[in-house]
Amino acid sequence: MNDPAIFPPLNAALNGLAAILMVAGILRIKAGNEAAHKRLMLSAFAVSVLFLCSYLYYHLYFGVSVKYQGADWARTPYLLLLLTHTVLAAAVPFMVMRTIWLGLKDQRIAHRKWARFTFPIWLYVSITGVSIYLILYVFTDSSRLAFETLPA
């Protein structure tokens, strides 16, 4: 785990997997399959926790800071995406834990109320996390320039 380059694609994959599990979970509850919904949403939460651990390890251990180095015309949209992603990502763990707790305690009315706004925010954060990865690590030279400055 000494190569910082493995973490960004791993983190993006974990975010993408969490989004897929969330959508599958919603589809299962809409089909009336509560047991599958529960398994899928708890799996999405577990994957999100793994993502958060990996993300924090990457940034705290390696200290990598990747700054946008793409086209000037795309800087403002990228920064707006990053801002909304970051603000909402700070709230998501608390919202998700509350929503899950209500579901596990069989407080269905409260669970549904919380889930109605938790789900789209959680999904947005997961999808924009993948989008930010693609922008910084695939579509621009941002990551290459950041990794060149790391000590060998």
C-alpha atoms as a printed R data frame, in Angstrom:
    type eleno elety resid chain resno       x      y       z
1   ATOM     1    CA   MET     A     1   0.000  0.000   0.000
2   ATOM     2    CA   ASN     A     2   2.952  2.307  -0.580
3   ATOM     3    CA   ASP     A     3   1.860  3.374  -4.059
4   ATOM     4    CA   PRO     A     4  -0.483  6.369  -3.870
5   ATOM     5    CA   ALA     A     5  -1.554  5.852  -7.497
6   ATOM     6    CA   ILE     A     6  -3.675  2.807  -6.598
7   ATOM     7    CA   PHE     A     7  -6.023  4.773  -4.364
8   ATOM     8    CA   PRO     A     8  -7.825  7.127  -6.784
9   ATOM     9    CA   PRO     A     9  -9.124  4.335  -9.083
10  ATOM    10    CA   LEU     A    10  -9.917  2.188  -6.044
11  ATOM    11    CA   ASN     A    11 -11.871  5.035  -4.462
12  ATOM    12    CA   ALA     A    12 -13.732  5.741  -7.702
13  ATOM    13    CA   ALA     A    13 -14.603  2.047  -8.035
14  ATOM    14    CA   LEU     A    14 -15.904  1.961  -4.457
15  ATOM    15    CA   ASN     A    15 -18.018  5.071  -5.099
16  ATOM    16    CA   GLY     A    16 -19.361  3.580  -8.320
17  ATOM    17    CA   LEU     A    17 -20.168  0.274  -6.624
18  ATOM    18    CA   ALA     A    18 -21.960  2.092  -3.801
19  ATOM    19    CA   ALA     A    19 -24.093  3.959  -6.362
20  ATOM    20    CA   ILE     A    20 -24.991  0.711  -8.153
21  ATOM    21    CA   LEU     A    21 -25.933 -0.958  -4.860
22  ATOM    22    CA   MET     A    22 -28.064  2.056  -3.865
23  ATOM    23    CA   VAL     A    23 -29.998  2.048  -7.137
24  ATOM    24    CA   ALA     A    24 -30.481 -1.720  -6.908
25  ATOM    25    CA   GLY     A    25 -31.701 -1.280  -3.326
26  ATOM    26    CA   ILE     A    26 -34.269  1.318  -4.343
27  ATOM    27    CA   LEU     A    27 -35.471 -0.860  -7.205
28  ATOM    28    CA   ARG     A    28 -35.874 -3.802  -4.799
29  ATOM    29    CA   ILE     A    29 -37.977 -1.839  -2.300
30  ATOM    30    CA   LYS     A    30 -40.132 -0.467  -5.120
31  ATOM    31    CA   ALA     A    31 -40.689 -4.084  -6.175
32  ATOM    32    CA   GLY     A    32 -41.732 -4.915  -2.597
33  ATOM    33    CA   ASN     A    33 -38.659 -6.951  -1.693
34  ATOM    34    CA   GLU     A    34 -37.756 -5.514   1.692
35  ATOM    35    CA   ALA     A    35 -35.145 -8.158   2.563
36  ATOM    36    CA   ALA     A    36 -33.161 -7.540  -0.654
37  ATOM    37    CA   HIS     A    37 -33.523 -3.775  -0.164
38  ATOM    38    CA   LYS     A    38 -32.070 -4.057   3.327
39  ATOM    39    CA   ARG     A    39 -29.117 -6.207   2.169
40  ATOM    40    CA   LEU     A    40 -28.333 -3.918  -0.758
41  ATOM    41    CA   MET     A    41 -28.541 -0.676   1.217
42  ATOM    42    CA   LEU     A    42 -26.424 -2.065   4.058
43  ATOM    43    CA   SER     A    43 -23.939 -3.265   1.438
44  ATOM    44    CA   ALA     A    44 -23.906  0.223  -0.110
45  ATOM    45    CA   PHE     A    45 -23.218  1.656   3.333
46  ATOM    46    CA   ALA     A    46 -20.382 -0.828   3.959
47  ATOM    47    CA   VAL     A    47 -18.818  0.022   0.587
48  ATOM    48    CA   SER     A    48 -19.147  3.731   1.389
49  ATOM    49    CA   VAL     A    49 -17.405  3.182   4.728
50  ATOM    50    CA   LEU     A    50 -14.588  1.333   2.915
51  ATOM    51    CA   PHE     A    51 -14.364  4.244   0.486
52  ATOM    52    CA   LEU     A    52 -14.140  6.777   3.316
53  ATOM    53    CA   CYS     A    53 -11.380  4.795   5.068
54  ATOM    54    CA   SER     A    54  -9.430  4.468   1.819
55  ATOM    55    CA   TYR     A    55  -9.936  8.131   0.918
56  ATOM    56    CA   LEU     A    56  -8.794  9.370   4.316
57  ATOM    57    CA   TYR     A    57  -5.795  7.026   4.343
58  ATOM    58    CA   TYR     A    58  -4.760  8.226   0.878
59  ATOM    59    CA   HIS     A    59  -4.960 11.906   1.770
60  ATOM    60    CA   LEU     A    60  -3.570 11.682   5.307
61  ATOM    61    CA   TYR     A    61  -0.781  9.175   4.653
62  ATOM    62    CA   PHE     A    62   0.410 10.390   1.250
63  ATOM    63    CA   GLY     A    63  -0.659 14.029   1.481
64  ATOM    64    CA   VAL     A    64  -1.544 14.110  -2.193
65  ATOM    65    CA   SER     A    65  -3.405 17.198  -3.314
66  ATOM    66    CA   VAL     A    66  -4.518 17.150  -6.937
67  ATOM    67    CA   LYS     A    67  -5.467 20.538  -8.334
68  ATOM    68    CA   TYR     A    68  -7.528 20.964 -11.477
69  ATOM    69    CA   GLN     A    69  -5.254 21.464 -14.492
70  ATOM    70    CA   GLY     A    70  -7.816 21.192 -17.288
71  ATOM    71    CA   ALA     A    71  -9.215 23.681 -19.755
72  ATOM    72    CA   ASP     A    72  -9.871 27.171 -18.394
73  ATOM    73    CA   TRP     A    73 -13.471 27.176 -19.655
74  ATOM    74    CA   ALA     A    74 -14.225 24.088 -17.515
75  ATOM    75    CA   ARG     A    75 -12.629 25.363 -14.294
76  ATOM    76    CA   THR     A    76 -15.752 27.091 -12.924
77  ATOM    77    CA   PRO     A    77 -18.105 24.140 -13.624
78  ATOM    78    CA   TYR     A    78 -15.535 21.788 -12.078
79  ATOM    79    CA   LEU     A    79 -15.195 23.957  -8.958
80  ATOM    80    CA   LEU     A    80 -18.999 24.140  -8.601
81  ATOM    81    CA   LEU     A    81 -19.186 20.361  -8.893
82  ATOM    82    CA   LEU     A    82 -16.413 19.982  -6.320
83  ATOM    83    CA   LEU     A    83 -18.068 22.459  -3.949
84  ATOM    84    CA   THR     A    84 -21.481 20.781  -4.019
85  ATOM    85    CA   HIS     A    85 -19.869 17.345  -3.755
86  ATOM    86    CA   THR     A    86 -17.741 18.342  -0.757
87  ATOM    87    CA   VAL     A    87 -20.492 20.108   1.187
88  ATOM    88    CA   LEU     A    88 -22.962 17.286   0.681
89  ATOM    89    CA   ALA     A    89 -20.323 14.587   1.321
90  ATOM    90    CA   ALA     A    90 -19.753 16.051   4.782
91  ATOM    91    CA   ALA     A    91 -23.433 15.552   5.630
92  ATOM    92    CA   VAL     A    92 -24.021 12.165   3.983
93  ATOM    93    CA   PRO     A    93 -22.551  9.856   6.664
94  ATOM    94    CA   PHE     A    94 -24.802 11.349   9.353
95  ATOM    95    CA   MET     A    95 -27.867 11.301   7.114
96  ATOM    96    CA   VAL     A    96 -27.242  7.711   6.036
97  ATOM    97    CA   MET     A    97 -26.607  6.471   9.570
98  ATOM    98    CA   ARG     A    98 -29.830  8.098  10.760
99  ATOM    99    CA   THR     A    99 -31.820  6.650   7.859
100 ATOM   100    CA   ILE     A   100 -30.383  3.156   8.405
101 ATOM   101    CA   TRP     A   101 -30.979  3.331  12.155
102 ATOM   102    CA   LEU     A   102 -34.633  4.230  11.583
103 ATOM   103    CA   GLY     A   103 -35.007  1.355   9.145
104 ATOM   104    CA   LEU     A   104 -33.373 -1.150  11.488
105 ATOM   105    CA   LYS     A   105 -35.612  0.032  14.343
106 ATOM   106    CA   ASP     A   106 -38.629 -0.555  12.056
107 ATOM   107    CA   GLN     A   107 -39.684  3.077  12.287
108 ATOM   108    CA   ARG     A   108 -40.972  2.964   8.713
109 ATOM   109    CA   ILE     A   109 -42.631  6.349   8.456
110 ATOM   110    CA   ALA     A   110 -39.578  8.208   9.768
111 ATOM   111    CA   HIS     A   111 -37.277  5.950   7.708
112 ATOM   112    CA   ARG     A   112 -39.161  6.804   4.512
113 ATOM   113    CA   LYS     A   113 -39.126 10.530   5.317
114 ATOM   114    CA   TRP     A   114 -35.372 10.519   5.832
115 ATOM   115    CA   ALA     A   115 -34.732  8.219   2.868
116 ATOM   116    CA   ARG     A   116 -36.603 10.548   0.495
117 ATOM   117    CA   PHE     A   117 -33.901 13.191   0.848
118 ATOM   118    CA   THR     A   118 -30.969 11.030   1.994
119 ATOM   119    CA   PHE     A   119 -31.032  8.725  -1.031
120 ATOM   120    CA   PRO     A   120 -30.703 11.365  -3.782
121 ATOM   121    CA   ILE     A   121 -27.999 13.240  -1.872
122 ATOM   122    CA   TRP     A   122 -26.035 10.060  -1.162
123 ATOM   123    CA   LEU     A   123 -26.373  8.987  -4.804
124 ATOM   124    CA   TYR     A   124 -25.301 12.454  -6.009
125 ATOM   125    CA   VAL     A   125 -22.207 12.354  -3.793
126 ATOM   126    CA   SER     A   126 -21.240  8.900  -5.050
127 ATOM   127    CA   ILE     A   127 -21.740  9.794  -8.719
128 ATOM   128    CA   THR     A   128 -19.979 13.149  -8.443
129 ATOM   129    CA   GLY     A   129 -17.125 11.399  -6.640
130 ATOM   130    CA   VAL     A   130 -16.627  9.226  -9.722
131 ATOM   131    CA   SER     A   131 -17.007 12.312 -11.952
132 ATOM   132    CA   ILE     A   132 -14.317 14.197 -10.024
133 ATOM   133    CA   TYR     A   133 -12.007 11.185 -10.334
134 ATOM   134    CA   LEU     A   134 -12.575 11.094 -14.098
135 ATOM   135    CA   ILE     A   135 -11.932 14.825 -14.435
136 ATOM   136    CA   LEU     A   136  -8.734 14.824 -12.368
137 ATOM   137    CA   TYR     A   137  -7.268 11.430 -13.251
138 ATOM   138    CA   VAL     A   138  -8.550 10.570 -16.733
139 ATOM   139    CA   PHE     A   139  -9.656 13.628 -18.724
140 ATOM   140    CA   THR     A   140  -6.937 16.089 -17.624
141 ATOM   141    CA   ASP     A   141  -3.249 16.038 -16.694
142 ATOM   142    CA   SER     A   142  -4.083 17.091 -13.124
143 ATOM   143    CA   SER     A   143  -2.993 13.880 -11.420
144 ATOM   144    CA   ARG     A   144   0.150 13.415 -13.519
145 ATOM   145    CA   LEU     A   145   1.307 16.878 -12.524
146 ATOM   146    CA   ALA     A   146   0.482 16.246  -8.855
147 ATOM   147    CA   PHE     A   147   2.268 12.895  -8.729
148 ATOM   148    CA   GLU     A   148   5.371 14.351 -10.402
149 ATOM   149    CA   THR     A   149   5.834 16.636  -7.409
150 ATOM   150    CA   LEU     A   150   5.763 13.798  -4.836
151 ATOM   151    CA   PRO     A   151   9.072 12.765  -3.271
152 ATOM   152    CA   ALA     A   152  10.375  9.457  -4.638
